[in-house]
Amino acid sequence: MTTLAPVPTDSENEQLGSPVSKQVAQAPDAVTHLPGLGSVATQQFAGYASITGDAYPKTRSGYAESLFYWFVGAEDYANKPTIIWSNGGPGSSSFWGFFLENGPYQIESASEPKLTERPYAWNQQANYLIFEHPLSVMLSFAKSAKDLPKSPEEGAQQYYQALQNFLAMHPEIAQNPIILAGESYAGTYLPLLAREIKRGNKQSHNTHIHLKAMVLMDAW
């Protein structure tokens, strides 16, 4: 899994030869190192984005429930589109695509598991972002069962609000094109998310999301 490492100092960055920029390294959700891999070669963020806000105003339990995200930037990431990848299920972890299909890393297991860069990863062309969704999948654990989405539509509302909150944390990519991509039950998840984006774009208080395209593979 990712580790949110302590932010290295400038001198430590120089010693490590880390490509992580000073601005990105200082972000509270910056990923600078990964177990068994060392310093990352791209600008990355990982953490939790709340499902609450204007689009989804409150949780039933009162907890600040959140979705886990992992963003892996392409070269010149602030000027590249972002692909948001989703696996299906329903309820399947998007780490499946991240590690086994098109994400930045793959896990090789000879004598012991080892993290390596994928030769033809999608983040070589665009930024790559996953959310663990719906709430309760993998690292997006719910503190209260009351807040689990009762329908795919409610799950899409929570997903949209988490995306809004992530983009608020990273305004440098907020206006870049977004491409929704996924397989299997993402054929249900992503059209619903796209509808939430289109609806939300009509509200002036929301971050306008430039939804450029949607790619569905083996869609359900």
Steps between C-alpha positions, in 0.01 A plus 500: 500500500602863485681665784462869563861559586627799701575787265874500425704816530660660193837352594344155540336533160835583347664204668224265387495642150124519541305649207225614734469876478519716810141619454362148467719359778350753738141395420352321803389205285822469297638150446877514480606140565348155457597179682753297307525766228649804669451853367215526254575620148176695460298753693249313712232564759310257718261540789135551580244735346182564694166401350335800665457850361253692286426207269456252786443719805520263795535145620234326701737409781677834535844356413710658225490194275752504215613315189863396460674630188837452331614741227806427287605784275641488152799709403397868514196381695351847556439533125377148424149351501408267783360151444282387789502120496234279657464127529157349536358229718278649626732569789829401337814684602654723233838386624433207266550722196769702676726198557384239247375680189597855405630682807850626570624197693489124490581245766754236406537198723809288465632416846297785651261767364675796340355827373620603152395761246266378226668528156186631325315678778228750413669769709769519234244695296264655756450531873347191661261517794301239689246530779410204714123511458223460599550580865606181686715361217857411607661809658183711481366346818185637656493585869125446501287271285242780494710687244539219249333602173158347465510505119749553213354848461584592858845349459553726196401805706759407764760432229434838335538686829827317577626599153401861567693495826806341337506767228468771764820363655675502160383804303800465266317217319139597573436661159674234292295248298360201689456161332288240679611145420406163640380148442221265603266663756678830438255502210245591768722703733653736245191612306343585835813692600496679164139602566599640839784693338269649237248594767766642729650713224176698494555606861727802534635396842646176362835457329419472129627163379607481136359155417665422169412134436387171646651163408310184601645153446294182528241722664215377718 
